[in-house]
Amino acid sequence: MISIIDDDQSVRDAMESLVRSLGYAVATFASAEEYLQSGRLRESSCLITDLRMPGMSGADLQDQLIADGYETPIIFMTASRDEGVRARVLNAGASGFLRKPFDEQRLIDCLKTALKRAAIGAAKPRAAD
């Protein structure tokens, strides 16, 4: 399942339509907090999330997931030109970083890369040491 997180309903709808057209199951969330409370973290093979949202940002969501032991591949999308945040999320393991507006093919390529990573087990929580 691909989880899409964005505070903009029209973006969620468009992304959901595109990802479903590729044959994937999709769940959408209006915020990072909604996603974290959904109980669907283990079902998500990949996240596509906005970087800047009210409340918890996409980067903060990434930090939380890592702290909780999840290595779910994340593709970030943003209109921001903040190179520091871009470097931060990529260094923390983001599978992709797309600046809005972006070409659908770029998203598809990022998604394929992320799902290859998930297929080798990276989306599962790490075992406690």
C-alpha positions as CSV (number, residue, x, y, z in Angstrom):
1,M,0.0,0.0,0.0
2,I,1.2,3.5,-0.8
3,S,0.3,6.1,1.8
4,I,-0.1,9.7,0.6
5,I,0.0,12.5,3.2
6,D,-0.8,16.1,2.2
7,D,-2.9,18.8,3.8
8,D,-4.2,19.9,0.4
9,Q,-7.3,17.7,-0.6
10,S,-6.8,18.4,-4.3
11,V,-3.2,17.2,-4.2
12,R,-4.2,14.1,-2.3
13,D,-7.0,13.3,-4.8
14,A,-4.7,13.8,-7.8
15,M,-1.9,11.7,-6.3
16,E,-4.3,9.0,-5.3
17,S,-5.7,8.8,-8.8
18,L,-2.3,8.6,-10.4
19,V,-1.0,5.9,-8.0
20,R,-4.2,3.9,-8.3
21,S,-3.9,4.0,-12.1
22,L,-0.5,2.3,-11.7
23,G,-2.2,-0.6,-9.9
24,Y,-1.3,0.2,-6.3
25,A,-3.5,0.2,-3.2
26,V,-3.6,3.7,-1.7
27,A,-4.5,5.3,1.6
28,T,-4.6,9.1,2.0
29,F,-4.1,11.2,5.1
30,A,-4.6,15.0,5.7
31,S,-1.7,15.2,8.1
32,A,1.3,13.4,9.5
33,E,-0.5,13.1,12.8
34,E,-3.5,11.4,11.1
35,Y,-1.1,8.9,9.5
36,L,0.7,8.1,12.7
37,Q,-2.6,7.5,14.5
38,S,-4.1,5.4,11.7
39,G,-2.6,2.1,12.7
40,R,-1.5,1.6,9.1
41,L,2.2,2.2,9.5
42,R,3.1,-1.5,8.9
43,E,0.9,-1.7,5.9
44,S,2.6,1.1,4.1
45,S,5.2,0.0,1.6
46,C,6.0,3.7,0.7
47,L,5.0,7.2,1.8
48,I,4.5,10.1,-0.5
49,T,4.3,13.2,1.7
50,D,4.3,16.9,1.5
51,L,7.3,18.5,3.2
52,R,5.5,21.5,4.7
53,M,2.2,20.9,6.4
54,P,0.4,22.5,9.5
55,G,1.5,20.7,12.6
56,M,4.1,18.0,12.0
57,S,6.1,18.5,8.9
58,G,7.1,15.7,6.5
59,A,10.7,15.9,7.8
60,D,9.5,15.6,11.4
61,L,7.4,12.6,10.4
62,Q,10.5,11.0,8.9
63,D,12.4,11.7,12.1
64,Q,9.5,10.1,14.2
65,L,9.3,7.0,12.0
66,I,13.1,6.5,12.2
67,A,13.0,6.9,16.0
68,D,10.2,4.3,16.2
69,G,12.3,1.9,14.1
70,Y,10.5,2.2,10.8
71,E,12.5,2.4,7.5
72,T,9.5,2.9,5.2
73,P,10.7,4.5,2.0
74,I,9.6,8.2,1.8
75,I,9.2,10.4,-1.2
76,F,8.9,14.1,-0.4
77,M,7.2,16.7,-2.5
78,T,7.4,20.4,-1.9
79,A,7.3,23.8,-3.5
80,S,10.1,24.9,-1.1
81,R,13.5,25.7,-2.4
82,D,15.1,25.2,1.0
83,E,18.3,23.2,0.2
84,G,19.0,22.6,3.9
85,V,15.8,20.7,4.4
86,R,16.3,18.8,1.2
87,A,19.7,17.7,2.3
88,R,18.4,16.8,5.8
89,V,15.7,14.4,4.5
90,L,17.9,12.9,1.8
91,N,20.7,12.3,4.3
92,A,18.2,10.6,6.6
93,G,17.3,8.2,3.8
94,A,14.5,9.7,1.7
95,S,13.9,7.7,-1.5
96,G,13.0,10.8,-3.5
97,F,12.6,14.6,-3.4
98,L,10.3,16.2,-5.9
99,R,9.8,20.0,-6.3
100,K,6.2,21.0,-7.2
101,P,5.2,21.1,-9.9
102,F,6.8,17.9,-11.1
103,D,6.5,15.5,-14.0
104,E,4.4,12.4,-13.3
105,Q,7.2,10.2,-14.7
106,R,9.6,11.5,-12.1
107,L,7.2,10.4,-9.4
108,I,6.7,7.0,-11.0
109,D,10.5,6.6,-11.2
110,C,10.9,7.5,-7.5
111,L,8.0,5.2,-6.6
112,K,9.7,2.2,-8.4
113,T,12.9,2.9,-6.6
114,A,11.2,3.1,-3.2
115,L,9.2,-0.1,-3.8
116,K,12.4,-2.0,-4.7
117,R,13.8,-0.9,-1.4
118,A,10.6,-1.9,0.4
119,A,10.6,-5.3,-1.3
120,I,13.9,-6.2,0.4
121,G,12.3,-5.6,3.8
122,A,13.2,-2.1,4.6
123,A,9.6,-1.1,5.5
124,K,9.5,-3.5,8.4
125,P,10.3,-2.2,11.9
126,R,13.8,-3.2,13.1
127,A,14.0,-5.8,15.7
128,A,14.7,-4.6,19.2
129,D,18.4,-5.2,20.2
